[in-house]
Amino acid sequence: VMKILVTGGAGFIGSHTCVELLEAGHDVVILDDLSNASGTVIDKIETITGKRPAFYQADAKDRTVLHEIFTAHRIDAVVHFAGFKAVGESCHIPLAYYRNNLDSTLALLEEMAQAGCTRFVFSSSATVYGPDNAIPYVETMPTYVATNPYGWTKVMIEQILRDYCTATPGFTAVLLRYFNPIGGHPSGLLGDDPNGIPNNLMPYIARVAAGQLDKLTIFGDDYPTPDGTCRRDYLHVVDLAKGHLKAIDYAMEHTGAEAFNLGTGHAVSVLELVNTFMEATGVNVPYVIGPRREGDLPQMWADTHKAETILGWKAEKTVADMCRASWNFVCSVKKQLCPVRNRNNKTAVSLRDGCFCCLHLVDPGGAVVRDRLPVHMGEQRDDRADAADDIEQRERHGKPELPVPRQGGHMLPLRQKDIERDDRVPQPALSEAGGPRQQCRADHAEALLCEQPQRNGAQQPGGARLATPLHN
Ligand code: UD1
């Protein structure tokens, strides 16, 4: 049994890795400032594994907290996920990216040195191969040109780790170069949950499928690829998480810096991914073809030979598995945001939308009384009931609508027609408390998660359910 410090352990890949580590019997300490993740992820990790990881809510650059962690725990290895990761944003605030991503790595390495911890696994990216290498990418290729500041931080950190390994016999750095991780945990509890409007393809597809965004724009269909759209090496995040276990095993037995590609070795186009998603889930994803996105490369995929032969790791899940897992996660988020009844016996239905919910006040007959109110991610049922009261108050006193949230929250009003017949939108089961439960539409079972509205915000045991079982 090893004790592993996971920075960014509440994030998308980090949380899945924590689950795999705990299930393999290791102890896990999570350090995450929750700047791009929710604290509820820690509960979800516990729900899945039955073990609660130690959790420190702090910045990975915070030397005091790092010192506290290394003093309180005998850490055998560090897996470093924490970092800013939005390509577009990195072009606008490069200093924040360099400061955050480089400083956290340096701080960790220095604290590790003091504590005598010598095993480091780094979350790198296929982006380090830059625009000039031939495909598929092989670990021996040069990696000194990135296309954006985010990518440069990965190139630079890899170099820092190589230099540090050269200077420090006995130190190990495993550089894991991820291709395009998608999907989520089979429980539906963990997945890719970006704030605001997603930049990446799969979270965008999933939100379109859920009716939270109108349509997908495919960025260009005139690339030199078989169908003209860009091709990527998508891999299931659970496979990727398992790769970290292999990387830790490797780190315990080797020294020096070593890079590994983690991908499937297969390229899938944007169109193929959208079509596979629709086939695998039975849900429609409207799309249009738009112009190319600046900085996109036509295609990339991994040469996976090194990971297979040296780590003994190979991605196993299919693209359809990945699509179902991504969709399952989005549906399960909806389930958590079930209808709540407010004090006036009306029901507030919340639809997840980025980091905000849209609350919709619906009367028992299903008519929308008031169609939107931005609130912070409505984790608390009581908050949402209060918010529903608040909408009514405003309605009654003719007050203007609350301002649309800061930070680019994106509002989508729920229309009456959505409730009645748009089967992309989950339909609330509305009935008087204690009365017969209304049947949900079941065309797209995963989308339609129903719950009996409750009085006083109390959760009814087993209240949330799927209208029909998931496909396959
Ligand atoms: C990008 C980054 C990568 C980073 C990864 C995860 C680059 C070149 N790529 O990968 O370093 O690790 O994000 O954050 O720096 N697409 C659409 N419509 C959309 C969104 C995407 O057509 O609404 C297309 C893109 O043009 C691309 C493909 O889908 O061809 C995948 O895009 P995305 O999910 O953003 O990942 P990458 O750009 O491959």
Boltz pocket constraint, residues with backbone or C-beta under 6 A from the ligand:
constraints:
  - pocket:
      binder: B
      contacts: [[A, 85], [A, 86], [A, 87], [A, 125], [A, 126], [A, 127], [A, 147], [A, 148], [A, 151], [A, 178], [A, 179], [A, 180], [A, 198], [A, 199], [A, 200], [A, 201], [A, 202], [A, 204], [A, 216], [A, 217], [A, 218], [A, 219], [A, 220], [A, 230], [A, 231], [A, 232], [A, 270], [A, 293], [A, 295], [A, 296], [A, 297]]
      max_distance: 6.0
